[in-house]
Amino acid sequence: MIELNAAIDVQEWVAKIEDRTAVVGIVGLGYVGLPLTLMFSEAGLTVRGFDIDAEKVECLNRGQSYIHRIEPVHIQSAQASGFRATSSFSEIADVDVVLICVPTPLHPDHTPDMSYIVSTMEALAPFLREGQMVILESTTYPGTTEEIVVETINRHGAARGVRVLRSTDADADQGALHGVMVAFSPEREDPGNMITPRKDIPKVIGAVDERARVAACALYGSIFVRTVPVSTPATAEMTKLLENIYRSVNIALVNELKQLCEPMGIDVWEVIRAAATKPFGFQAFYPGPGVGGHCIPVDPFYLTWKAKQFGFATRFIELAGEVNESMPDYVVNATRRALLGQGKSLRGASILLLGLAYKRDVDDLRESPSLRIIELLLREGVNVEYNDPYFTRVGRGRHYDLELESTPLDDLGRFDCVLLATDHSQYDLQRIVRDARLFIDTRNATRSICSDKIVRC
Ligand SMILES: NC(=O)c1ccc[n+]([C@@H]2O[C@H](COP(=O)([O-])OP(=O)(O)OC[C@H]3O[C@@H](n4cnc5c(N)ncnc54)[C@H](O)[C@@H]3O)[C@@H](O)[C@H]2O)c1
């Protein structure tokens, strides 16, 4: 642990990162926090993990994992390097830096649910001491770090003389500063991407002052090949939102074009493939049954909410959200037309949906369009079953209320239709198409298969 008295000597702080004596605290051990834990641990830093979910804490302390792509052996080697998980926030006092990776979902009315960040800050602020650093990693609206993180630290620390202080010209020369350092650094994990190593994804950092910038760059420089400092936390917060809004808007564009191409008799996938040969000014995005996950359907609306405080309407964000959210309806209608083409009605049909996860090869159900498609099909009186290698059953969730178990793929002939929503690489599509009576493909996953049973939508 870094021993500091009243003043932060940032060079001393950096040296402790470099000689690996610093202790990193990670709050929220989910899809973001747990991989970060392993990265710091592999880099030789001791990590203390904090989570309010007692089952996760116990699981990790038993050397087990609850994320499919993280093997228990990785948890065990982190343990061998000193990693331990806890629900006790008093242990925040033992760490040198606190990284906050808690959820930032939406309320049903599309406004930000800040309760996780607020309750985390309220829980840890009483235990903060001078010389520590707090970095928010959760995706959020510009201003959160200043308005919630800095405010909570200062409010709780006032009685103890602990607060976030910023470099002034006077003390900057001496390299000393009293207080807690604060920064925002967004997560850029790409779930299911096995090609780009996490360490090669540049890490954007926006700190409240120069000292915090130097300290945060040293910290992330221990695990990422490149850090990208920006001038303020709000700039870093906005950078992350721009990235996700860019995806949301471009996916909505191709989803809209897909719907137009169909009646025009044009294959939208062929169009995108051809456009992608342009060496400049075009980046390929692909249509699908909708968008899912914790980020793309959620984060843009954080900015929409904040923009309203400035009297500004984010029209692109809202239109993209509308188009993307309408895609499950489009899939259901396309399925209805395909069944009608075989003289069957949607009502009373039996349909097997393939892929519940929101994305290929991930074990994450959050905001998955598959769940919405199932809900719509049930409402239409369809007998729906699903298969997903990552989920043997699905029960009640934050925004859905289903009770289903994964169906094996051994008797596909009993379904009127097999609907591919998520193209997990485990699926043997040649065999599935051969055994299905009708196959609806929302991902163009059967592009190399020639069969008149396939309907691409
Ligand atoms: N999952 C991704 O691919 C991804 C990518 C980029 C950014 N993000 C952002 O990162 C943040 C975290 O996302 P995630 O996917 O890891 O979420 P997650 O739900 O997988 O994990 C969050 C963890 O925080 C814990 N938690 C909740 N409240 C807590 C509290 N008060 N104290 C301690 N722990 C608490 C939960 O128990 C859970 O284990 C979100 O803001 C998300 O938008 C996620």
The ligand as an SDF file (V2000), in Angstrom:
LIG
                    3D

 44 48  0  0  0  0  0  0  0  0999 V2000
  -20.5020   -5.0740  -20.1630 N   0  0  0  0  0  0  0  0  0  0  0  0
  -19.8740   -4.3660  -21.0900 C   0  0  0  0  0  0  0  0  0  0  0  0
  -19.5000   -4.8800  -22.1210 O   0  0  0  0  0  0  0  0  0  0  0  0
  -19.5750   -2.8960  -20.8860 C   0  0  0  0  0  0  0  0  0  0  0  0
  -18.7470   -2.2380  -21.8080 C   0  0  0  0  0  0  0  0  0  0  0  0
  -18.4270   -0.9060  -21.6320 C   0  0  0  0  0  0  0  0  0  0  0  0
  -18.9460   -0.2270  -20.5280 C   0  0  0  0  0  0  0  0  0  0  0  0
  -19.7570   -0.8700  -19.6500 N   0  0  0  0  0  0  0  0  0  0  0  0
  -20.2470   -0.1090  -18.5050 C   0  0  0  0  0  0  0  0  0  0  0  0
  -19.5880   -0.5760  -17.3250 O   0  0  0  0  0  0  0  0  0  0  0  0
  -20.4720   -0.5060  -16.2060 C   0  0  0  0  0  0  0  0  0  0  0  0
  -20.5870   -1.8600  -15.5500 C   0  0  0  0  0  0  0  0  0  0  0  0
  -21.1570   -2.7660  -16.4740 O   0  0  0  0  0  0  0  0  0  0  0  0
  -21.0670   -4.3350  -16.2970 P   0  0  0  0  0  0  0  0  0  0  0  0
  -21.4790   -4.9100  -17.6050 O   0  0  0  0  0  0  0  0  0  0  0  0
  -19.7690   -4.7540  -15.7110 O   0  0  0  0  0  0  0  0  0  0  0  0
  -22.2200   -4.5660  -15.2050 O   0  0  0  0  0  0  0  0  0  0  0  0
  -22.4830   -5.9080  -14.3750 P   0  0  0  0  0  0  0  0  0  0  0  0
  -23.9140   -5.8720  -13.9800 O   0  0  0  0  0  0  0  0  0  0  0  0
  -21.9530   -7.0840  -15.1030 O   0  0  0  0  0  0  0  0  0  0  0  0
  -21.5850   -5.7460  -13.0840 O   0  0  0  0  0  0  0  0  0  0  0  0
  -21.8010   -4.7640  -12.1230 C   0  0  0  0  0  0  0  0  0  0  0  0
  -21.4460   -5.3340  -10.7660 C   0  0  0  0  0  0  0  0  0  0  0  0
  -21.5920   -4.2810   -9.8150 O   0  0  0  0  0  0  0  0  0  0  0  0
  -22.1330   -4.8480   -8.6280 C   0  0  0  0  0  0  0  0  0  0  0  0
  -22.7200   -3.7740   -7.8480 N   0  0  0  0  0  0  0  0  0  0  0  0
  -23.9070   -3.1420   -8.0230 C   0  0  0  0  0  0  0  0  0  0  0  0
  -24.0490   -2.1850   -7.0960 N   0  0  0  0  0  0  0  0  0  0  0  0
  -22.9340   -2.1900   -6.3340 C   0  0  0  0  0  0  0  0  0  0  0  0
  -22.5010   -1.4490   -5.2120 C   0  0  0  0  0  0  0  0  0  0  0  0
  -23.2400   -0.4670   -4.7000 N   0  0  0  0  0  0  0  0  0  0  0  0
  -21.3140   -1.7480   -4.6830 N   0  0  0  0  0  0  0  0  0  0  0  0
  -20.5600   -2.7440   -5.1880 C   0  0  0  0  0  0  0  0  0  0  0  0
  -20.9080   -3.4960   -6.2420 N   0  0  0  0  0  0  0  0  0  0  0  0
  -22.1000   -3.2290   -6.8060 C   0  0  0  0  0  0  0  0  0  0  0  0
  -23.1110   -5.8880   -9.1250 C   0  0  0  0  0  0  0  0  0  0  0  0
  -23.3930   -6.8400   -8.1280 O   0  0  0  0  0  0  0  0  0  0  0  0
  -22.3450   -6.4840  -10.3060 C   0  0  0  0  0  0  0  0  0  0  0  0
  -21.5290   -7.5560   -9.9160 O   0  0  0  0  0  0  0  0  0  0  0  0
  -21.7810    0.0450  -16.7570 C   0  0  0  0  0  0  0  0  0  0  0  0
  -21.8090    1.4150  -16.6120 O   0  0  0  0  0  0  0  0  0  0  0  0
  -21.7110   -0.3040  -18.2350 C   0  0  0  0  0  0  0  0  0  0  0  0
  -22.4840    0.5810  -19.0270 O   0  0  0  0  0  0  0  0  0  0  0  0
  -20.0660   -2.1890  -19.7960 C   0  0  0  0  0  0  0  0  0  0  0  0
  1  2  1  0
  2  3  2  0
  2  4  1  0
  4  5  1  0
  4 44  2  0
  5  6  2  0
  6  7  1  0
  7  8  2  0
  8  9  1  0
  8 44  1  0
  9 10  1  0
  9 42  1  0
 10 11  1  0
 11 12  1  0
 11 40  1  0
 12 13  1  0
 13 14  1  0
 14 15  2  0
 14 16  1  0
 14 17  1  0
 17 18  1  0
 18 19  2  0
 18 20  1  0
 18 21  1  0
 21 22  1  0
 22 23  1  0
 23 24  1  0
 23 38  1  0
 24 25  1  0
 25 26  1  0
 25 36  1  0
 26 27  1  0
 26 35  1  0
 27 28  2  0
 28 29  1  0
 29 30  1  0
 29 35  2  0
 30 31  1  0
 30 32  2  0
 32 33  1  0
 33 34  2  0
 34 35  1  0
 36 37  1  0
 36 38  1  0
 38 39  1  0
 40 41  1  0
 40 42  1  0
 42 43  1  0
M  CHG  2   8   1  16  -1
M  END
$$$$
